[in-house]
């Protein structure tokens, strides 16, 4: 599943970095922390690998 916004793609990249041990989990905040806790490395790779071309900066979350 691709990311729906630039913010979501960046948060996934930060979570993926922590999941791989490249950055500290304690440095994660907000959406990236939630993604780290709830998603697998493969899922994060899909989100983080989304091209930024044509993506909006932010998308309101559906409840």
N, CA, C and O atoms as a Tinker XYZ file with bonds, in Angstrom:
   252  protein
     1  N      0.854000   -1.169000    0.000000    73     2
     2  CA     0.000000    0.000000    0.000000    64     1     3
     3  C      0.902000    1.234000    0.000000    63     2     4     5
     4  O      1.759000    1.375000    0.872000    81     3
     5  N      0.716000    2.110000   -0.955000    73     3     6
     6  CA     1.536000    3.324000   -0.992000    64     5     7
     7  C      1.052000    4.372000    0.000000    63     6     8     9
     8  O     -0.104000    4.362000    0.424000    81     7
     9  N      1.948000    5.269000    0.358000    73     7    10
    10  CA     1.594000    6.384000    1.229000    64     9    11
    11  C      0.624000    7.303000    0.497000    63    10    12    13
    12  O      0.676000    7.421000   -0.728000    81    11
    13  N     -0.266000    7.956000    1.252000    73    11    14
    14  CA    -1.249000    8.861000    0.655000    64    13    15
    15  C     -0.825000   10.318000    0.716000    63    14    16    17
    16  O     -1.478000   11.170000    0.115000    81    15
    17  N      0.256000   10.625000    1.430000    73    15    18
    18  CA     0.728000   12.005000    1.527000    64    17    19
    19  C      2.227000   12.020000    1.779000    63    18    20    21
    20  O      2.822000   11.011000    2.156000    81    19
    21  N      2.826000   13.189000    1.562000    73    19    22
    22  CA     4.258000   13.345000    1.819000    64    21    23
    23  C      4.564000   13.151000    3.296000    63    22    24    25
    24  O      5.581000   12.553000    3.648000    81    23
    25  N      3.690000   13.653000    4.162000    73    23    26
    26  CA     3.895000   13.517000    5.606000    64    25    27
    27  C      3.882000   12.049000    6.010000    63    26    28    29
    28  O      4.695000   11.627000    6.832000    81    27
    29  N      2.979000   11.277000    5.449000    73    27    30
    30  CA     2.883000    9.850000    5.763000    64    29    31
    31  C      4.128000    9.116000    5.258000    63    30    32    33
    32  O      4.637000    8.225000    5.939000    81    31
    33  N      4.616000    9.478000    4.085000    73    31    34
    34  CA     5.816000    8.848000    3.533000    64    33    35
    35  C      7.024000    9.142000    4.404000    63    34    36    37
    36  O      7.842000    8.254000    4.646000    81    35
    37  N      7.149000   10.369000    4.876000    73    35    38
    38  CA     8.280000   10.744000    5.737000    64    37    39
    39  C      8.206000   10.044000    7.096000    63    38    40    41
    40  O      9.223000    9.586000    7.616000    81    39
    41  N      7.017000    9.963000    7.660000    73    39    42
    42  CA     6.841000    9.276000    8.945000    64    41    43
    43  C      7.209000    7.803000    8.814000    63    42    44    45
    44  O      7.836000    7.233000    9.708000    81    43
    45  N      6.822000    7.190000    7.704000    73    43    46
    46  CA     7.168000    5.790000    7.470000    64    45    47
    47  C      8.678000    5.619000    7.333000    63    46    48    49
    48  O      9.239000    4.632000    7.808000    81    47
    49  N      9.326000    6.568000    6.691000    73    47    50
    50  CA    10.786000    6.511000    6.560000    64    49    51
    51  C     11.478000    6.594000    7.904000    63    50    52    53
    52  O     12.455000    5.884000    8.146000    81    51
    53  N     10.988000    7.447000    8.775000    73    51    54
    54  CA    11.577000    7.575000   10.111000    64    53    55
    55  C     11.349000    6.295000   10.918000    63    54    56    57
    56  O     12.252000    5.826000   11.610000    81    55
    57  N     10.143000    5.734000   10.829000    73    55    58
    58  CA     9.839000    4.493000   11.544000    64    57    59
    59  C     10.674000    3.338000   11.014000    63    58    60    61
    60  O     11.151000    2.507000   11.787000    81    59
    61  N     10.852000    3.282000    9.710000    73    59    62
    62  CA    11.663000    2.227000    9.096000    64    61    63
    63  C     13.108000    2.327000    9.550000    63    62    64    65
    64  O     13.742000    1.311000    9.834000    81    63
    65  N     13.630000    3.532000    9.619000    73    63    66
    66  CA    14.993000    3.742000   10.081000    64    65    67
    67  C     15.176000    3.222000   11.507000    63    66    68    69
    68  O     16.190000    2.598000   11.821000    81    67
    69  N     14.203000    3.480000   12.353000    73    67    70
    70  CA    14.265000    2.993000   13.737000    64    69    71
    71  C     14.115000    1.470000   13.780000    63    70    72    73
    72  O     14.795000    0.799000   14.556000    81    71
    73  N     13.228000    0.933000   12.952000    73    71    74
    74  CA    12.995000   -0.508000   12.912000    64    73    75
    75  C     14.279000   -1.241000   12.511000    63    74    76    77
    76  O     14.533000   -2.354000   12.970000    81    75
    77  N     15.082000   -0.612000   11.655000    73    75    78
    78  CA    16.345000   -1.207000   11.196000    64    77    79
    79  C     17.507000   -0.928000   12.147000    63    78    80    81
    80  O     18.613000   -1.426000   11.943000    81    79
    81  N     17.254000   -0.134000   13.182000    73    79    82
    82  CA    18.294000    0.170000   14.149000    64    81    83
    83  C     19.221000    1.295000   13.740000    63    82    84    85
    84  O     20.274000    1.482000   14.349000    81    83
    85  N     18.848000    2.044000   12.724000    73    83    86
    86  CA    19.671000    3.146000   12.230000    64    85    87
    87  C     19.482000    4.421000   13.046000    63    86    88    89
    88  O     20.378000    5.263000   13.100000    81    87
    89  N     18.330000    4.565000   13.676000    73    87    90
    90  CA    18.056000    5.688000   14.574000    64    89    91
    91  C     17.411000    5.135000   15.839000    63    90    92    93
    92  O     16.950000    3.994000   15.864000    81    91
    93  N     17.383000    5.945000   16.878000    73    91    94
    94  CA    16.815000    5.508000   18.151000    64    93    95
    95  C     15.291000    5.606000   18.140000    63    94    96    97
    96  O     14.722000    6.566000   17.620000    81    95
    97  N     14.655000    4.617000   18.710000    73    95    98
    98  CA    13.200000    4.618000   18.818000    64    97    99
    99  C     12.742000    5.804000   19.657000    63    98   100   101
   100  O     11.668000    6.356000   19.418000    81    99
   101  N     13.543000    6.196000   20.632000    73    99   102
   102  CA    13.184000    7.316000   21.503000    64   101   103
   103  C     13.110000    8.646000   20.748000    63   102   104   105
   104  O     12.541000    9.611000   21.259000    81   103
   105  N     13.676000    8.707000   19.544000    73   103   106
   106  CA    13.630000    9.923000   18.735000    64   105   107
   107  C     12.327000   10.040000   17.938000    63   106   108   109
   108  O     12.030000   11.102000   17.391000    81   107
   109  N     11.551000    8.960000   17.869000    73   107   110
   110  CA    10.304000    8.975000   17.116000    64   109   111
   111  C      9.211000    9.704000   17.882000    63   110   112   113
   112  O      9.154000    9.648000   19.111000    81   111
   113  N      8.339000   10.395000   17.137000    73   111   114
   114  CA     7.215000   11.115000   17.728000    64   113   115
   115  C      5.999000   10.936000   16.832000    63   114   116   117
   116  O      6.129000   10.673000   15.637000    81   115
   117  N      4.838000   11.079000   17.408000    73   115   118
   118  CA     3.592000   11.108000   16.648000    64   117   119
   119  C      3.374000    9.909000   15.756000    63   118   120   121
   120  O      3.457000    8.763000   16.199000    81   119
   121  N      3.093000   10.184000   14.483000    73   119   122
   122  CA     2.738000    9.140000   13.526000    64   121   123
   123  C      3.863000    8.138000   13.320000    63   122   124   125
   124  O      3.605000    6.944000   13.164000    81   123
   125  N      5.106000    8.603000   13.315000    73   123   126
   126  CA     6.213000    7.671000   13.101000    64   125   127
   127  C      6.325000    6.676000   14.256000    63   126   128   129
   128  O      6.659000    5.512000   14.033000    81   127
   129  N      6.052000    7.114000   15.480000    73   127   130
   130  CA     6.072000    6.220000   16.644000    64   129   131
   131  C      4.947000    5.188000   16.522000    63   130   132   133
   132  O      5.156000    4.002000   16.777000    81   131
   133  N      3.753000    5.646000   16.132000    73   131   134
   134  CA     2.629000    4.740000   15.954000    64   133   135
   135  C      2.910000    3.718000   14.853000    63   134   136   137
   136  O      2.595000    2.537000   14.999000    81   135
   137  N      3.503000    4.179000   13.758000    73   135   138
   138  CA     3.842000    3.272000   12.659000    64   137   139
   139  C      4.883000    2.245000   13.099000    63   138   140   141
   140  O      4.785000    1.068000   12.751000    81   139
   141  N      5.867000    2.687000   13.857000    73   139   142
   142  CA     6.903000    1.780000   14.350000    64   141   143
   143  C      6.285000    0.659000   15.173000    63   142   144   145
   144  O      6.662000   -0.505000   15.038000    81   143
   145  N      5.333000    1.021000   16.026000    73   143   146
   146  CA     4.704000    0.053000   16.917000    64   145   147
   147  C      3.746000   -0.891000   16.204000    63   146   148   149
   148  O      3.595000   -2.039000   16.622000    81   147
   149  N      3.098000   -0.434000   15.141000    73   147   150
   150  CA     1.999000   -1.212000   14.562000    64   149   151
   151  C      2.285000   -1.853000   13.201000    63   150   152   153
   152  O      1.486000   -2.660000   12.726000    81   151
   153  N      3.407000   -1.509000   12.568000    73   151   154
   154  CA     3.653000   -2.004000   11.218000    64   153   155
   155  C      4.927000   -2.841000   11.144000    63   154   156   157
   156  O      5.862000   -2.645000   11.919000    81   155
   157  N      4.944000   -3.769000   10.204000    73   155   158
   158  CA     6.134000   -4.586000    9.976000    64   157   159
   159  C      7.141000   -3.802000    9.126000    63   158   160   161
   160  O      6.811000   -2.766000    8.550000    81   159
   161  N      8.348000   -4.306000    9.063000    73   159   162
   162  CA     9.374000   -3.650000    8.251000    64   161   163
   163  C      8.961000   -3.635000    6.781000    63   162   164   165
   164  O      9.190000   -2.644000    6.087000    81   163
   165  N      8.357000   -4.713000    6.301000    73   163   166
   166  CA     7.911000   -4.783000    4.906000    64   165   167
   167  C      6.837000   -3.738000    4.611000    63   166   168   169
   168  O      6.870000   -3.095000    3.562000    81   167
   169  N      5.885000   -3.566000    5.530000    73   167   170
   170  CA     4.843000   -2.558000    5.344000    64   169   171
   171  C      5.446000   -1.164000    5.326000    63   170   172   173
   172  O      5.060000   -0.326000    4.511000    81   171
   173  N      6.392000   -0.913000    6.222000    73   171   174
   174  CA     7.044000    0.394000    6.264000    64   173   175
   175  C      7.836000    0.652000    4.984000    63   174   176   177
   176  O      7.874000    1.783000    4.501000    81   175
   177  N      8.463000   -0.375000    4.435000    73   175   178
   178  CA     9.195000   -0.222000    3.176000    64   177   179
   179  C      8.258000    0.216000    2.055000    63   178   180   181
   180  O      8.619000    1.068000    1.244000    81   179
   181  N      7.053000   -0.363000    2.004000    73   179   182
   182  CA     6.070000    0.024000    0.981000    64   181   183
   183  C      5.689000    1.499000    1.113000    63   182   184   185
   184  O      5.662000    2.228000    0.121000    81   183
   185  N      5.398000    1.932000    2.331000    73   183   186
   186  CA     5.027000    3.326000    2.554000    64   185   187
   187  C      6.198000    4.262000    2.269000    63   186   188   189
   188  O      6.038000    5.268000    1.577000    81   187
   189  N      7.363000    3.936000    2.795000    73   187   190
   190  CA     8.527000    4.818000    2.656000    64   189   191
   191  C      9.026000    4.878000    1.217000    63   190   192   193
   192  O      9.639000    5.866000    0.814000    81   191
   193  N      8.770000    3.834000    0.447000    73   191   194
   194  CA     9.240000    3.785000   -0.934000    64   193   195
   195  C      8.331000    4.477000   -1.925000    63   194   196   197
   196  O      8.623000    4.488000   -3.121000    81   195
   197  N      7.248000    5.048000   -1.466000    73   195   198
   198  CA     6.303000    5.746000   -2.337000    64   197   199
   199  C      6.951000    6.996000   -2.915000    63   198   200   201
   200  O      7.577000    7.772000   -2.193000    81   199
   201  N      6.797000    7.183000   -4.215000    73   199   202
   202  CA     7.307000    8.388000   -4.863000    64   201   203
   203  C      6.532000    9.603000   -4.356000    63   202   204   205
   204  O      5.317000    9.534000   -4.169000    81   203
   205  N      7.222000   10.696000   -4.138000    73   203   206
   206  CA     6.589000   11.915000   -3.641000    64   205   207
   207  C      5.896000   12.713000   -4.741000    63   206   208   209
   208  O      5.138000   13.639000   -4.450000    81   207
   209  N      6.147000   12.364000   -6.002000    73   207   210
   210  CA     5.547000   13.093000   -7.123000    64   209   211
   211  C      4.027000   13.014000   -7.072000    63   210   212   213
   212  O      3.453000   11.925000   -7.067000    81   211
   213  N      3.391000   14.157000   -7.036000    73   211   214
   214  CA     1.946000   14.233000   -7.064000    64   213   215
   215  C      1.242000   14.012000   -5.734000    63   214   216   217
   216  O      0.017000   14.107000   -5.669000    81   215
   217  N      1.983000   13.720000   -4.677000    73   215   218
   218  CA     1.351000   13.520000   -3.371000    64   217   219
   219  C      1.088000   14.868000   -2.698000    63   218   220   221
   220  O      1.908000   15.781000   -2.803000    81   219
   221  N     -0.036000   15.000000   -2.014000    73   219   222
   222  CA    -0.275000   16.226000   -1.239000    64   221   223
   223  C      0.625000   16.232000   -0.007000    63   222   224   225
   224  O      1.130000   15.187000    0.402000    81   223
   225  N      0.823000   17.404000    0.579000    73   223   226
   226  CA     1.648000   17.492000    1.783000    64   225   227
   227  C      1.028000   16.698000    2.927000    63   226   228   229
   228  O      1.722000   15.961000    3.627000    81   227
   229  N     -0.277000   16.853000    3.113000    73   227   230
   230  CA    -0.993000   16.152000    4.185000    64   229   231
   231  C     -2.344000   15.705000    3.683000    63   230   232   233
   232  O     -2.911000   16.287000    2.758000    81   231
   233  N     -2.851000   14.652000    4.315000    73   231   234
   234  CA    -4.210000   14.164000    4.057000    64   233   235
   235  C     -4.853000   13.948000    5.414000    63   234   236   237
   236  O     -4.259000   13.328000    6.296000    81   235
   237  N     -6.061000   14.456000    5.584000    73   235   238
   238  CA    -6.769000   14.254000    6.833000    64   237   239
   239  C     -7.077000   12.768000    7.001000    63   238   240   241
   240  O     -7.501000   12.104000    6.055000    81   239
   241  N     -6.863000   12.255000    8.204000    73   239   242
   242  CA    -7.114000   10.846000    8.504000    64   241   243
   243  C     -8.612000   10.598000    8.598000    63   242   244   245
   244  O     -9.352000   11.412000    9.149000    81   243
   245  N     -9.048000    9.474000    8.059000    73   243   246
   246  CA   -10.445000    9.058000    8.185000    64   245   247
   247  C    -10.588000    8.305000    9.490000    63   246   248   249
   248  O     -9.758000    7.456000    9.817000    81   247
   249  N    -11.644000    8.615000   10.242000    73   247   250
   250  CA   -11.888000    7.909000   11.503000    64   249   251
   251  C    -12.845000    6.775000   11.317000    63   250   252
   252  O    -13.164000    6.073000   12.276000    81   251
